């Protein structure tokens, strides 16, 4: 039974090849269709890339626009602001299982930024970002995500204990005031925040540990 099916399949394949050999124009048409599909895919991809570039060039937000965002749109906006400032690989990775990182991306000097976003619909009247939020970020920003600059961004408030904890742990805070300044587009975030760490040296220049 299996041999019979195989024989029929081989016979049909041979007949198909013979038919195509006698009707060469069909191969030409199929080739043109394939080229057209490939060209269409490349054009659509180029349009998406250009749209993303145009979206981030000259991008600005008012604090009122930010307040009105859904928390997922807020994460996208932070990603786009990072891209606007020169990050070529800015990525929104927030969601279930994000391990404390909503946005990640390298700046032009090669530093990896790991950003946690806390959106407050009520702005300053919303709940403040507290020490527990920063403890979560501190526990994953460098050990898990290997971030060089670990940042908490909120359109709301940050408690004083949280600010003290951030200083102790070398975490960076972008509160409502700093966010408003950043979103206006005058300077990139790495020029606004104080005490941003220097870039890591290239791997080949790092000193290898002495095996002895």
C-alpha positions in Angstrom: 0.0 0.0 0.0 2.8 2.4 0.9 4.8 1.4 -2.2 1.8 2.2 -4.3 1.3 5.6 -2.8 5.0 6.4 -3.3 4.9 5.2 -6.9 1.9 7.5 -7.6 3.7 10.4 -6.0 6.8 9.9 -8.0 4.8 9.6 -11.2 2.9 12.8 -10.5 6.2 14.6 -9.7 7.7 13.4 -13.0 4.6 14.5 -14.9 4.7 17.9 -13.2 8.4 18.4 -14.2 7.6 17.4 -17.7 4.7 19.8 -17.9 6.8 22.7 -16.5 9.5 21.9 -19.0 7.0 22.1 -21.8 5.5 25.3 -20.4 8.5 27.4 -19.4 6.5 30.6 -19.2 4.9 29.3 -16.0 8.4 29.3 -14.3 8.9 32.8 -15.5 5.6 33.9 -14.0 6.3 32.2 -10.7 9.7 33.8 -10.6 8.2 37.2 -11.2 5.6 36.7 -8.5 8.3 35.6 -6.0 10.3 38.7 -6.9 7.3 40.9 -6.5 6.5 39.4 -3.1 10.1 39.9 -1.9 10.1 43.5 -3.1 6.8 44.2 -1.4 8.2 42.7 1.9 11.4 44.8 1.6 9.3 47.9 0.9 7.0 47.3 3.9 10.0 46.7 6.2 11.7 49.9 4.9 8.4 51.9 5.6 8.2 50.5 9.1 11.8 51.4 9.8 11.4 54.9 8.4 8.2 55.4 10.4 10.0 54.4 13.6 12.8 56.8 12.8 10.5 59.7 12.1 8.5 58.9 15.2 11.6 59.3 17.4 13.2 62.3 15.6 12.2 65.5 17.4 9.9 63.6 19.7 8.5 65.6 22.6 5.8 65.0 25.2 4.1 67.4 27.6 3.6 66.2 31.1 -0.1 66.4 30.5 0.2 64.0 27.6 2.2 61.6 29.8 -0.3 61.7 32.6 -3.1 60.7 30.2 -1.2 57.6 29.0 -2.0 54.0 29.8 0.9 52.4 31.6 1.8 50.4 28.5 1.8 53.5 26.4 4.0 55.1 29.0 6.6 52.4 28.6 6.5 52.8 24.8 7.0 56.5 25.2 10.0 56.0 27.4 11.5 53.6 24.8 10.9 56.1 22.1 12.6 58.9 24.1 15.6 56.7 24.6 15.7 56.0 20.9 15.3 59.7 20.2 18.4 60.4 22.3 20.5 58.0 20.2 19.9 54.4 21.5 19.9 52.2 18.4 18.5 49.1 20.3 15.9 50.7 22.7 13.4 48.0 23.5 10.3 47.8 25.5 10.3 44.6 27.5 7.8 45.3 30.2 5.1 42.9 31.1 4.6 39.7 33.0 8.0 38.2 33.9 10.0 41.3 33.0 12.1 40.9 36.1 12.0 44.6 37.0 12.9 46.0 33.5 10.4 47.7 31.3 12.8 49.4 28.9 16.4 48.5 28.0 18.8 50.0 25.5 22.4 51.1 25.0 23.3 54.8 24.8 25.8 56.1 22.1 28.7 55.4 24.5 27.8 51.7 24.9 26.3 51.8 28.4 23.3 49.6 28.9 20.3 51.4 30.5 17.8 49.3 32.4 14.7 51.3 33.2 11.7 50.5 35.4 8.6 52.6 34.7 5.9 53.6 37.3 3.1 55.5 35.7 0.6 57.3 37.9 -2.7 58.4 36.3 -3.1 61.0 39.0 0.4 62.4 38.6 1.6 63.9 41.8 -1.6 62.9 43.5 -1.0 59.3 42.8 0.8 56.9 45.1 4.5 57.6 45.5 7.3 55.3 44.4 8.7 53.8 47.6 11.7 51.8 48.7 10.1 48.4 47.9 9.8 49.4 44.3 13.5 50.3 44.2 14.5 47.2 46.1 13.0 45.1 43.3 14.8 47.1 40.6 18.1 47.0 42.6 17.8 43.2 42.8 17.6 42.7 39.1 18.9 45.8 37.3 22.6 44.8 37.5 22.7 41.1 38.7 20.1 39.9 36.1 20.0 42.5 33.3 23.7 43.6 33.5 22.7 47.2 33.4 25.4 49.9 33.6 22.8 52.6 34.4 19.7 51.4 36.4 16.8 53.9 36.4 13.4 54.3 37.9 11.1 56.6 35.9 7.8 58.0 37.2 5.5 60.8 36.4 4.6 61.0 40.1 6.4 61.3 43.4 9.3 59.5 45.1 9.5 59.1 48.8 12.4 60.5 50.8 13.4 57.0 52.1 13.4 55.8 48.5 15.6 58.7 47.4 18.1 57.8 50.2 18.0 54.1 49.2 18.7 55.1 45.5 21.7 57.1 46.5 23.1 54.2 48.6 22.6 51.7 45.8 23.7 54.0 42.9 20.2 53.9 41.3 19.0 56.8 39.2 15.7 58.5 39.7 13.7 60.3 37.0 10.8 61.9 38.9 8.1 64.1 37.5 10.3 67.2 37.3 13.2 65.4 35.6 10.8 63.5 33.3 9.2 66.8 32.2 12.7 68.2 31.4 13.7 65.0 29.5 10.4 64.8 27.5 10.8 68.3 26.2 13.7 67.1 24.2 16.4 69.7 25.0 19.0 67.2 26.2 19.4 63.4 26.4 18.8 61.7 29.7 22.5 60.9 30.1 23.3 64.6 30.1 20.5 65.4 32.6 21.1 62.8 35.3 24.1 63.4 37.6 26.8 60.9 38.3 26.1 58.6 35.4 28.8 56.0 35.3 31.5 56.1 32.6 31.3 53.6 29.7 32.7 50.2 30.2 36.1 49.7 28.5 36.1 47.3 25.5 36.4 43.7 26.6 39.8 43.4 25.0 41.1 46.2 27.3 39.8 44.8 30.5 42.4 43.2 32.7 42.0 39.5 33.0 42.2 38.2 36.6 45.6 36.8 37.6 45.2 33.0 37.6 47.8 32.7 40.4 
